Amino acid sequence: MKKVSGSSLWMVVAVAALMLLTEVRLSNAVTCNPVQLSSCLPAISSSTAPSSTCCSKLREQKPCLCGYLKNPNLKQYVNSPGARKVANACGVPLPNC
């Protein structure tokens, strides 16, 4: 399994901060904010199981996943093997956008 380097994690945080500046509100009142998925980083970058907080946030952000996958700054993280593992463990299928 490929480990995520410290610089990659900082890149995720930087991109997430950028996304905070451009929050998108969906009609079902979900605020798309990739920073809310930061609780999933430990599980994405290692072989640990995702926390209940991670899974809860991932379910909340499910309507936003297509937007994250279409964002060139976020796609590589959302579409990574670690992120797929976490989504699968949380029972949240990644959408086909």
C-alpha positions as CSV (number, residue, x, y, z in Angstrom):
1,M,0.0,0.0,0.0
2,K,1.3,3.4,-0.9
3,K,1.8,5.8,2.0
4,V,0.8,9.5,1.6
5,S,3.7,11.8,2.2
6,G,3.6,14.7,4.6
7,S,3.7,17.1,1.7
8,S,0.7,15.4,0.1
9,L,-1.3,15.8,3.3
10,W,-0.3,19.5,3.4
11,M,-1.5,19.8,-0.2
12,V,-4.9,18.4,0.8
13,V,-5.1,20.9,3.6
14,A,-4.1,23.8,1.3
15,V,-6.6,22.7,-1.3
16,A,-9.3,22.3,1.3
17,A,-8.6,25.8,2.6
18,L,-8.9,27.1,-0.9
19,M,-12.2,25.3,-1.2
20,L,-13.4,27.0,2.0
21,L,-13.2,30.2,0.1
22,T,-15.5,28.9,-2.6
23,E,-18.1,26.9,-0.6
24,V,-21.0,25.7,-2.7
25,R,-24.5,25.3,-1.3
26,L,-26.7,22.5,-2.7
27,S,-30.4,22.6,-2.8
28,N,-30.6,20.0,0.0
29,A,-28.7,22.4,2.3
30,V,-25.4,20.4,2.3
31,T,-22.5,22.7,2.4
32,C,-19.8,21.3,0.2
33,N,-16.6,21.7,2.2
34,P,-13.8,19.1,1.7
35,V,-12.2,20.3,5.0
36,Q,-15.0,18.4,6.7
37,L,-13.4,15.2,5.5
38,S,-10.2,15.9,7.3
39,S,-11.2,13.3,9.9
40,C,-10.7,10.7,7.2
41,L,-7.1,11.6,6.5
42,P,-5.6,9.1,9.0
43,A,-7.6,6.2,7.4
44,I,-6.8,7.3,3.9
45,S,-3.1,7.5,4.5
46,S,-2.7,4.3,6.6
47,S,-4.3,0.9,7.1
48,T,-6.4,2.1,10.0
49,A,-10.2,1.8,9.9
50,P,-12.1,5.1,9.4
51,S,-13.6,6.6,12.5
52,S,-17.3,7.0,13.0
53,T,-16.8,10.8,12.6
54,C,-15.1,10.2,9.2
55,C,-17.9,8.0,8.0
56,S,-20.6,10.4,9.2
57,K,-18.9,13.3,7.5
58,L,-18.4,11.3,4.3
59,R,-22.1,10.5,4.3
60,E,-22.9,14.2,4.8
61,Q,-20.6,15.2,1.9
62,K,-21.8,12.4,-0.5
63,P,-23.8,14.9,-2.6
64,C,-20.6,16.9,-3.1
65,L,-18.4,14.0,-4.2
66,C,-19.0,14.6,-8.0
67,G,-18.0,18.2,-7.6
68,Y,-14.8,17.1,-5.8
69,L,-14.1,14.5,-8.5
70,K,-14.5,17.1,-11.2
71,N,-12.1,19.5,-9.4
72,P,-8.6,19.0,-10.7
73,N,-7.1,20.0,-7.3
74,L,-9.2,17.4,-5.4
75,K,-9.7,14.6,-7.9
76,Q,-6.4,12.8,-7.2
77,Y,-7.2,12.6,-3.4
78,V,-10.9,11.7,-3.7
79,N,-10.1,9.1,-6.4
80,S,-7.1,7.6,-4.6
81,P,-7.0,4.0,-3.5
82,G,-7.0,5.1,0.2
83,A,-10.1,7.2,-0.3
84,R,-11.8,4.4,-2.1
85,K,-11.0,2.0,0.8
86,V,-12.4,4.5,3.3
87,A,-15.6,5.1,1.2
88,N,-16.1,1.3,0.9
89,A,-15.5,0.8,4.6
90,C,-18.1,3.5,5.4
91,G,-20.6,2.1,2.9
92,V,-20.5,5.2,0.7
93,P,-20.2,4.4,-2.9
94,L,-18.1,6.9,-5.0
95,P,-20.3,8.2,-7.8
96,N,-19.7,7.8,-11.5
97,C,-19.8,11.4,-12.6
